[in-house]
């Protein structure tokens, strides 16, 4: 008797899928606010948007850290689910038309994570020093973090994409269903900021 049923395994991957979708949504909206050229609109409520941006970045860093934690630190992370999947490899293949997710491919997925080891270490440094705890060096601002690591917005994007590719492949092979990471209403933020800017301009 196996420790995890197929339904449980699918549920684990779907739960991780939802976490990555949440992280990706937070990250994309953070970029729209921070890099989208809407600073004039955001001046209408600077305190509000400062809190929103901090919350979005916090959700991105903390959420991504949970996904990339070491196998033994928590249950629902990529490495642990790959370990469980490899131990239950007989669940795979029934719905897979390509046979893409087998033991050898799961090992390759683990290698994809290992190849990002320094990037993940930098992510955990950000989490531990400024987002989950208050390290003295970063208490007055996180600007120093960027100087102390090579972790950038591009690093976040790459880690999201790797996590998604692994989750997508496993869910497809287990269920035959494709999943989508797109944010259905993600660009509504642009429209909201344009409306805010127009209203602010008229009242000014």
C-alpha positions in Angstrom: 0.0 0.0 0.0 1.4 3.4 -1.0 1.5 6.2 1.6 -0.1 8.7 -0.9 -3.0 8.0 -3.2 -3.1 9.4 -6.7 -5.9 11.7 -5.7 -3.7 13.1 -2.9 -0.7 13.5 -5.2 -2.8 15.4 -7.7 -4.1 17.5 -4.8 -0.6 18.4 -3.6 0.5 19.5 -7.1 -2.7 21.6 -7.5 -2.1 23.2 -4.2 1.4 24.2 -5.2 0.0 25.4 -8.6 -2.3 27.8 -6.7 0.6 29.1 -4.7 2.7 29.8 -7.8 -0.3 31.5 -9.4 -0.6 33.7 -6.3 3.1 34.5 -6.3 3.0 35.3 -10.1 0.0 37.5 -9.7 1.6 39.5 -6.9 4.8 39.8 -8.8 3.1 41.0 -12.0 1.0 43.6 -10.3 4.1 44.8 -8.3 5.8 45.3 -11.6 2.9 47.2 -13.1 2.9 49.5 -10.1 6.6 49.9 -9.9 7.6 49.9 -13.5 4.5 50.7 -15.4 4.9 54.4 -15.6 1.9 55.2 -13.3 3.7 57.3 -10.7 1.6 60.4 -11.3 -1.6 58.4 -10.6 0.0 56.8 -7.6 0.8 60.2 -6.1 -3.0 60.6 -5.5 -2.7 58.1 -2.7 1.0 57.6 -1.9 0.6 56.0 1.5 -1.9 53.4 0.1 0.3 52.4 -2.8 3.4 52.2 -0.7 1.6 49.7 1.5 0.2 47.8 -1.5 3.6 47.5 -3.1 5.3 46.3 0.1 2.5 43.7 0.5 2.9 42.5 -3.0 6.7 42.2 -2.7 6.3 40.5 0.6 3.8 37.9 -0.8 6.2 37.3 -3.7 9.3 36.7 -1.6 7.6 34.7 1.2 5.5 32.7 -1.2 8.4 31.9 -3.6 10.5 30.9 -0.6 7.9 28.4 0.5 7.9 26.8 -2.9 11.7 26.5 -3.0 12.4 25.4 0.6 14.6 22.4 1.1 12.8 19.0 1.1 13.0 18.4 4.8 11.9 21.9 5.9 8.2 21.6 4.9 5.8 19.3 3.1 4.4 21.4 0.2 7.6 22.4 -1.6 8.9 21.5 -5.1 11.7 19.2 -3.9 9.4 17.3 -1.5 6.7 16.8 -4.1 9.2 15.6 -6.7 10.5 13.1 -4.1 6.9 11.9 -3.4 6.2 11.7 -7.2 9.3 9.7 -7.9 8.3 7.3 -5.1 4.9 6.9 -6.7 6.0 6.9 -10.4 3.4 4.2 -11.2 0.7 6.9 -11.1 2.3 8.6 -14.1 1.9 7.9 -17.8 -1.7 6.8 -18.0 -2.8 10.2 -19.4 0.5 11.3 -20.8 0.7 11.4 -24.6 4.4 12.2 -24.5 5.6 10.1 -21.6 7.4 13.3 -20.5 7.2 12.7 -16.7 9.0 9.5 -15.7 11.7 8.9 -13.2 14.4 10.3 -15.4 12.5 13.4 -16.2 11.8 14.0 -12.5 15.5 13.8 -11.9 16.0 16.4 -14.6 13.4 18.6 -12.9 15.4 18.3 -9.7 18.5 19.3 -11.6 16.8 22.4 -12.8 16.3 23.4 -9.2 19.9 22.5 -8.3 21.2 24.7 -11.1 19.4 27.7 -9.5 21.0 27.0 -6.1 22.7 30.4 -5.8 19.6 32.2 -6.9 17.6 30.3 -4.3 20.1 31.1 -1.6 19.8 34.7 -2.5 16.0 34.4 -2.3 16.3 32.8 1.2 18.7 35.6 2.2 16.1 38.2 1.3 13.4 36.3 3.1 15.4 35.7 6.3 17.1 39.1 6.6 14.3 41.4 5.6 10.9 39.8 5.1 10.5 37.1 7.7 12.8 38.7 10.2 14.3 42.1 10.9 18.0 41.9 10.4 19.9 45.0 11.7 21.7 45.6 8.4 18.4 45.9 6.6 16.1 47.3 9.2 16.0 50.8 7.7 15.5 49.6 4.1 16.0 46.7 1.8 18.2 48.7 -0.7 21.3 47.1 0.8 19.9 43.6 -0.1 20.4 44.3 -3.8 24.0 45.2 -3.2 24.7 42.1 -1.0 23.2 39.6 -3.5 22.7 39.3 -7.3 19.0 38.7 -6.7 16.9 40.8 -9.1 13.4 41.0 -10.6 14.7 38.7 -13.4 15.7 36.2 -10.8 12.2 36.1 -9.4 10.8 35.7 -12.9 13.1 32.8 -13.7 12.3 31.0 -10.4 8.6 31.4 -11.1 9.0 30.0 -14.6 11.0 27.0 -13.5 8.5 26.2 -10.7 5.6 26.5 -13.2 7.2 24.3 -15.8 7.7 21.5 -13.2 4.2 21.8 -11.9 2.6 22.0 -15.3 4.5 18.9 -16.5 3.5 16.8 -13.4 -0.2 17.8 -13.5 -0.4 17.1 -17.2 1.2 13.7 -16.9 -1.0 12.8 -13.8 -4.3 14.0 -15.1 -4.0 14.8 -18.8 -5.1 18.4 -18.0 -3.2 21.5 -19.0 -3.0 24.4 -16.5 -2.6 28.1 -17.1 -0.6 30.6 -15.0 -2.1 33.7 -16.7 -3.8 36.3 -14.5 -7.3 36.8 -16.0 -7.7 40.3 -14.8 -4.1 41.2 -14.2 -4.0 44.2 -16.5 -7.1 45.7 -14.9 -4.6 47.5 -12.6 -3.5 49.6 -15.6 -7.1 50.6 -16.2 -7.6 51.4 -12.5 -4.6 53.6 -12.4 -5.6 55.5 -15.5 -9.0 56.2 -14.0 -7.4 57.3 -10.8 -5.1 59.6 -12.7 -8.0 61.1 -14.7 -10.0 61.7 -11.6 -7.0 63.2 -9.8 -6.3 65.5 -12.7 -9.9 66.8 -12.9 -10.0 67.4 -9.1 -6.7 69.2 -9.3 
